[in-house]
Amino acid sequence: MIREFHTPRTVDAAVALRTELAGKACYLAGGTELGSTAFRTESPQEVISLAQVLSTAISADDGGLLLGAGCTLQTISVSENVPKVLRDAAKLVANRNIRNMATLGGNIASNKTFASMLPALVVFDAQLELADAGGGRSTVGIMTYLGRGGRELILAVRIPKKPGRRASTAKLSKSANDIATLVVAASYVPDNDRVREPRLAVEGVADHVVQLDSIEAWLEGSPLPSRDAITDRVSDVVTPKTSIKGSAEFKTYLAGTMIADALHRAAADTRKVNA
Amino acid sequence: MKIRLTINGKARELEVAPGESATAALKKAGCGGLRNGCDGQGSCGACAVQLDGELVNTCILLAPQLAGRSVKTIDGISHFRDVSPLQSAFIDAGVVQCGYCTPSMLLAVEPLVAQPEAPTREQVMDAMSGVFCRCTGYEQFVGAVELARERTKNPAAKGNVAKVYRDDLKFVGRATGKVDGAHLARAGKAYVEDRVDADACHIKLLRSPYAHAYIKSIDTSAAEAMPGVVMVVTHKNCPDINYSQAGQGYPEPSPYDRKMFGEKVRHIGDRVAAVMAESQELAAAALEKIVVEYEVLEPVLTIAEASAAGAPRVHKGPVDFISGTPDDLDNSDADPRDGRITYLFPIHADIRRNIAASVSGGIGDLDKGFAEADVILERTYKSSQVQCTPLEPHAVYTKLVEGRLVVHAATQVPWHLRRMFARLLDLPENRIRVIKEHCGGAFGAKQDMVLEEIAAFCTWTTGRPVSHRFTREEEFVSSRTRHPIEFQVKLGAKKDGKLTAVYMGVKANTGPYGQHCLTVPMNAVSKSLPLFLCDNAGFDVVTYYSNIPPAGAYQGYGAPQGAFAMQMAMAELAEELGLGQLDIVEMNRVGEGSWLEILRCLGEGRPGKPEQVFSCGLKTGLALGREMIEWDKKETHQDPDIAIGKGLAIVQQGSGLPGLDASNATVTMFGDGTFMLLSGGTDLGTGLDTVSTKFVAETLCVPMEAVSIIAADTDATPFDVGAYASSGTYYSGGAALNAAKGLKNIILDIASEMLGEPVEHLDMLYPGIIKGKNKQVTYAEIAHETQSGVGCGQLTFTSNFTGEAPSFPYGTHFCQVAVNTRTGNVKLQKYYAFQDSGTPINPELANGQTFGGVLKTIGHSLFEEMVLDDEGRCLNPNLLEYIVPMSGDVPDDFRSILVHTDEPFGPFGAKSISEIACGGAAPAIATAIHDAVGVWIRSWPFTPEKLLRAMGKL
């Protein structure tokens, strides 16, 4: 039962409240998780609205692209400043009403299987600008943040420039609005037919998004392997569980196939992303 | 806390609780049109509003999140009684069916009407992507937006919403809009939830956690002691009467195999107790206080388990018969805790073997037919358990009015409900009034009495008003679902493809109780075998009891399952013979003039007899489909991983139940020459009231606005069996037509006297004039004459409609799929439904019925499925995990083409629409998948995993 609804006006005030109300309060951005009987995992006594705190701006500078954590997925999906693959990733949430409400920061912080943007953000080496409990600001890589079960408030997401990068993302779901069985994303920088800086991420083979480090290491510096070779490698390293969405065998097969396809699709896409 | 916001352009200040949902806060603020279909998941969009111009689901927003924002609700779209261009476009384009999602849909697409550039189809679909509509299939919204944009520039714009099918008539066969369209588009009060008084009590049900168990003891004392709890109902104090919940005509073929509350529970979610309390919260809290001790039994979930030797018995109670008691009836081993089963007539059940019903039959000589065959093909097919998912869950509101029981129900069968209440409450029918409210979707689920009788009992016992509404989860676990059916199809044919023998074995799973246990599985046969003409045909139908959630009626009523099996087998036979699918269908199909001999042994409610087909649009549908989808051209895709295939199916349904169904209507002239139509027909959002109004207006030569309609109120309107078996247009509409014809004769007689001219010299002219050779008289003058002190009295005529002709509607469905051979994903590129429903009375609504029926069954084919665990628990009892088709699932090219035939026995040449649309999708898609990748998927749903396994990739 929520008994208090706080509307801080500054980031520092929001962070201070969260610290003060530790264990009792949680942040509220779009509300698609906290408000939904399907996704709510916390029952806070108090909520801290971020409506007046988070930036909703999208801007670009020499360092790359900066997306305010308050941007809705709908805003991202139609922004011409955003690389197409990230726009596609935002639109993987097919439900317009949810895209109108869900925020980028919330999508990352939830780190659940419905967080369809995460694989794409991972393969774009997204950096998160955070406000920590002590009032400081820091920047960390998205996987670092997720890996440590990040609790800091996400203020913005920076997509570093990477000339020549090619990327692709895709999902498989039973229906348009179904929460994806699997979401994959892949990127790399072509270097005279060699793969450089490959990034592979998959959502749906574990409770949270997984970056396929060992496959990335295998790919680094090599010519792009065949799809079958990539499929076999990926299938060796993912360990999904059987669920209502499909058997472990199916998801394993799918992860390998979809990653392989995403990499080859990226290779075939001659547009330079985020150059 | 106080929040300031803008609602529909006006500054407001609301007092809200920090954790209050935005839906609740906006309702308290007087906003209309906020509905609930998903219990706060945020998956249905029925509660949507525009927030700062963007559509959001208020059920997942907290009220304080509205602070400082601008909210637009449906009330902001219309002005007083006027409808906006968008609302009028919705009505005229036929996208207002049940109306439950209409406010959200209007708000979803409204920005597209105002934007400078014309929206693409993709943009319209995306705008609607968060709003679930089970009725319309989404396609016609594209045209509605286009029409609305035209109307903002030219209010008189008509658009091109549907073809005209009867040039010679004013209303029939052309789009006119729906008579209740404006009311629903303005979100007027229409549904059960809109009738609930502030002092109503509420019911919550305690449901069984076990699939099969006896209740050893139940202690309700703590619950009953709670302040605000009015009563608790269990098997100890409910009426000791066994009955069926099936809303069928008496004598029902469904067995009376349950009580209101039983001492035995037979599925997870079965009723254990009901708490009636002064608030929902109190009722829920009281449920927690009820202590139940169970004796848990082994459940049976599948047909294999139920039919196994020595299987646990779902029913062990004593059996009796109203008629046809068998000589060997033996109740010596009956367990009274299981409750009595009464059969109104034998349905060949054997509860010792968990057989709820069975029937066999055939024509010709099967052995001879198979002996003559050059090729014999034998295959098995399976359908899965799918749920009707009306956007509005089951709801009822009961109260006493001057000592009579008044029931506001979202039901398809108001008169059957009254009859069942009378028996259960030991009341004469004149003490009961059932008012059918608008239904937010029904689709068969609301043919049955799944919660109404508890509320009626509570109100009759306590004298207090009671509201009861299912949650979405309850809708899944205790409403109605399609019977899972296993088919064995055996076909014999000559080398040229001519059938020599056809056999269909049907094993169905009815779940814990036997509502529709005989008729649905039998319909799987009676709607699929007659499509192909063969002198030697036979069938065996066996329906089993089990401990899965209850099955029952669902739009199509067994025909979609039967069509899947039969059409697939024919396609497989074609492959075996090296013939084309379309060619073997053409060679063997039914056509105009055909006699359907197999119906000799497939009578429903009375002995069967061969029937002749007088109108059949299959020939036209097949020819059009072949041309439009370029059947003979093999398509390729630029992506080598994508394989494209084409498939088809032909389907048949009925137009009501000849010899069983009956409808009545009364037309009365008012003092100014306008009319009131009292119709027993039950409009579920399908447009039946519009059909009936058209028939009267057309017959009496007056504008449709001169005919008002009151329908489906057991006090106010005459009897009708209700809305099922696709009977609405044919029977209920037929009754309205007959009443109008009767009144027309009376009007002519009166006019003859007034004009002093013989009737044969008179013409009835539009709008409401009787013209003789010398003079004329208006309806207003006739009304004045007849209603004055010296007149003959107010002119009125009551008539009925019964029928002997089956008037089969036919459908031909073609589709083109793109299968991703890497992932198994199936994309529907094209879907064309050629629908022969005789004369389309409301063409725009007939198209909507077709789109809606097809998309439902596309869902069943590709992803919908109730998943049960080993204990019988449904693992996906919500819209999000069960998955229902949304606008993103609409085929890229989706068309409904009405094939106009003239049925000699139907009103204005009409046959039925609706159910006929549900049979084609599964076989058309499955055969297209085979054409694409060479594998036969013989069970629903055709998931990527299933395809990959069939393709040998897993």
Interface residues (C-beta under 8 A of the other chain):
Chain A: M1 I2 R3 E4 F5 T7 L28 G31 T32 G35 S36 T37 A38 E46 V47 S49 A51 T72 Q74 A94 N95 R96 N97 I98 N100 M101 L172 K174 S175 A176 N177 D178 I179 T181 I244 G246 S247 E249 F250 Y253 L254 T257 M258 D261
Chain B: M1 P18 G19 S21 D39 G40 Q41 G42 S43 G45 A48 L51 E54 L55 V56 N57 C59 I60 L61 L62 P64 Q65 A67 A108 D126 A127 M128 S129 G130 V131 D641 R822 T823 N825 G859 L862 F863 V867 L875 N876 N878 L880 E881 I883 V884 P885 M886 S887 G888 D889 T943 P944 E945 L948 K953 L954
